[in-house]
Amino acid sequence: MVGVGTVVAVRLLTELAIPGWATSTVGLLLVILLQAIILSVTFSFIILASRNGATFLPTRDCGILVDRLETVYVKP
């Protein structure tokens, strides 16, 4: 959106404008913005879908993670 604002400012406030370049540039920037939004939404859905599955179950995985049990304190 900053790029679009810059293009509009250059087009309206300076004499640097080439005929037709502002329309093409704003169109290209809007397409890039739309692709970034779609990529962000897709990435968010992928992350949320991967959190749905249980990757760690204590009763199943305790044998892999626990080497031995050691009693540290015995309550009298």
C-alpha positions in Angstrom: 0.0 0.0 0.0 3.0 2.3 0.6 4.1 1.6 -2.9 0.7 2.5 -4.3 0.7 5.7 -2.3 4.2 6.6 -3.6 3.2 6.0 -7.2 0.1 8.2 -6.8 2.2 10.9 -5.1 4.8 10.8 -7.9 2.1 10.9 -10.6 0.2 13.8 -9.1 2.9 15.9 -7.4 5.9 15.8 -9.8 6.7 16.0 -13.5 8.6 12.7 -13.5 5.6 10.7 -14.7 5.7 8.8 -18.0 2.3 8.5 -19.6 0.6 5.2 -18.6 3.2 4.0 -16.1 1.2 4.8 -13.0 -1.7 2.5 -14.0 0.6 -0.4 -14.8 2.6 0.1 -11.7 -0.4 0.3 -9.4 -1.9 -2.7 -11.1 1.3 -4.7 -10.6 1.6 -3.7 -7.0 -2.0 -4.7 -6.3 -1.4 -8.1 -7.9 1.6 -8.6 -5.7 -0.4 -7.5 -2.6 -3.2 -9.9 -3.5 -0.6 -12.8 -3.9 0.9 -11.9 -0.5 -2.5 -12.0 1.2 -3.3 -15.3 -0.4 0.0 -16.8 0.6 -0.4 -15.6 4.2 -3.9 -17.1 4.4 -2.7 -20.4 2.9 0.3 -20.5 5.3 -2.0 -19.9 8.2 -4.3 -22.7 7.2 -1.4 -25.1 6.8 -0.1 -24.2 10.3 -3.6 -24.7 11.8 -4.0 -28.0 10.0 -0.7 -29.3 11.3 -1.7 -28.5 14.9 -4.8 -30.6 14.5 -3.0 -33.9 14.7 -1.6 -35.3 17.9 2.2 -35.7 17.4 3.0 -36.6 21.0 1.1 -38.9 23.3 2.6 -39.4 26.7 1.4 -43.0 27.1 2.8 -44.0 23.7 6.0 -42.0 23.7 7.2 -42.3 27.4 9.4 -45.3 26.6 11.3 -43.3 24.0 11.8 -40.2 26.2 12.3 -41.7 29.7 15.5 -43.6 30.3 15.0 -44.5 34.0 13.0 -43.5 37.1 14.8 -42.2 40.2 13.1 -41.5 43.5 14.3 -38.2 44.8 12.1 -37.7 47.9 10.1 -40.2 49.9 7.2 -38.6 51.9 7.4 -40.0 55.5 
